[in-house]
Amino acid sequence: MLEKKQWDMRKIVVLLTVMLFATTVSFGKRKQPAPEFVKILHSKNQTLFMKVHKFFVGGTVEVYSADRKFLESDYLPHPLTKVFFDEAPKGSYIIKVTKGKMSFEFIYINS
C-alpha cells in the first residue's frame, strides 16, 4: 500500500510542476522592440516622406539648416507627413520632431 501512495505522490508532483511551468510561460511577456520614433519612407523629387510615432501626433516638425539656423516648422496632425525641399538649396538639414518634452532629430541630405 505504501508503494501506491508514493506513485500517486509522484504523479501529483509531476502534475503540479507541469502546471507551474505552463502558467509561467503563458503569463510571460515578450519583449517589445524599441519603437521607431521616425521612419523615413522615401525621398523623391526633393520631398521627404516620413512616418512619426503616434506619440508625436499633435506635435511639430521643425527644419534647421546644417548650422542650426531655424528655417520653418509645421504642425503634425497625423503620423504620415511630407517635408518639401523644392525651394531649398542642396545640402544638409536637421529635421526635429517635437511634442512636449520629447524630441527626436535626424540629419537629412537634400540632393
C-alpha positions as CSV (number, residue, x, y, z in Angstrom):
1,M,0.0,0.0,0.0
2,L,2.9,2.3,0.7
3,E,4.2,2.0,-2.9
4,K,0.8,3.0,-4.2
5,K,0.9,6.3,-2.2
6,Q,4.4,7.1,-3.4
7,W,3.4,6.5,-7.0
8,D,0.4,8.8,-6.5
9,M,2.6,11.5,-4.9
10,R,5.0,11.4,-7.9
11,K,2.0,11.9,-10.3
12,I,0.9,14.9,-8.2
13,V,4.4,16.4,-8.1
14,V,4.8,16.0,-11.9
15,L,1.3,17.4,-12.5
16,L,2.0,20.4,-10.3
17,T,5.4,21.0,-11.9
18,V,3.8,21.0,-15.4
19,M,1.0,23.3,-14.3
20,L,3.5,25.7,-12.8
21,F,5.6,25.7,-15.9
22,A,2.6,26.2,-18.2
23,T,1.3,29.1,-16.0
24,T,4.7,30.8,-16.0
25,V,5.1,30.5,-19.8
26,S,1.6,31.7,-20.5
27,F,1.9,34.9,-18.4
28,G,5.4,35.7,-19.5
29,K,5.5,38.8,-21.8
30,R,7.6,39.0,-24.9
31,K,10.0,41.9,-25.1
32,Q,8.6,44.6,-27.3
33,P,11.1,46.1,-29.8
34,A,12.1,49.7,-29.2
35,P,9.7,52.0,-31.0
36,E,10.9,53.8,-34.1
37,F,10.2,57.4,-33.4
38,V,10.7,58.5,-37.1
39,K,10.8,56.2,-40.1
40,I,11.9,57.6,-43.4
41,L,9.5,56.1,-46.0
42,H,11.3,57.6,-49.0
43,S,12.7,60.7,-50.5
44,K,11.7,61.7,-54.1
45,N,11.8,65.0,-56.1
46,Q,13.2,67.0,-53.1
47,T,10.3,65.8,-50.9
48,L,10.9,63.8,-47.7
49,F,8.1,61.3,-46.8
50,M,8.2,60.1,-43.2
51,K,6.1,58.4,-40.6
52,V,6.4,59.5,-37.0
53,H,5.4,57.5,-33.9
54,K,1.8,58.0,-32.8
55,F,3.1,59.8,-29.7
56,F,4.3,62.8,-31.8
57,V,0.8,63.4,-33.4
58,G,-0.2,66.9,-32.4
59,G,3.4,68.0,-32.1
60,T,5.6,69.9,-34.5
61,V,8.2,69.1,-37.2
62,E,11.0,71.7,-37.5
63,V,13.6,72.2,-40.1
64,Y,17.0,73.7,-39.4
65,S,20.0,74.4,-41.6
66,A,23.2,72.5,-41.0
67,D,24.5,75.4,-38.8
68,R,21.4,75.1,-36.6
69,K,19.5,78.1,-38.0
70,F,15.8,77.7,-37.8
71,L,14.1,77.6,-41.2
72,E,10.5,76.5,-40.7
73,S,8.1,74.4,-38.6
74,D,4.7,72.8,-39.1
75,Y,2.0,71.0,-37.1
76,L,1.8,67.2,-37.2
77,P,-1.9,66.3,-37.5
78,H,-1.3,62.6,-38.3
79,P,1.7,60.2,-38.4
80,L,2.4,60.5,-42.1
81,T,3.9,63.7,-43.2
82,K,5.9,65.3,-46.0
83,V,8.7,67.9,-45.9
84,F,9.3,69.8,-49.1
85,F,12.7,71.0,-50.0
86,D,11.9,72.2,-53.6
87,E,12.9,75.8,-52.9
88,A,15.8,75.0,-50.6
89,P,19.4,74.7,-51.8
90,K,21.0,71.3,-51.8
91,G,22.8,70.4,-48.6
92,S,22.3,69.0,-45.1
93,Y,19.3,69.8,-42.9
94,I,18.3,68.9,-39.4
95,I,14.8,67.6,-39.0
96,K,13.5,67.8,-35.4
97,V,10.1,66.3,-34.4
98,T,8.9,67.6,-31.0
99,K,5.9,67.1,-28.7
100,G,6.1,68.3,-25.1
101,K,9.4,67.5,-23.5
102,M,10.1,64.7,-26.0
103,S,12.0,65.4,-29.2
104,F,13.8,63.4,-31.9
105,E,16.1,64.8,-34.5
106,F,18.0,63.5,-37.5
107,I,20.0,64.8,-40.4
108,Y,18.6,64.8,-43.9
109,I,20.7,65.4,-47.0
110,N,18.9,67.2,-49.8
111,S,20.4,66.2,-53.1
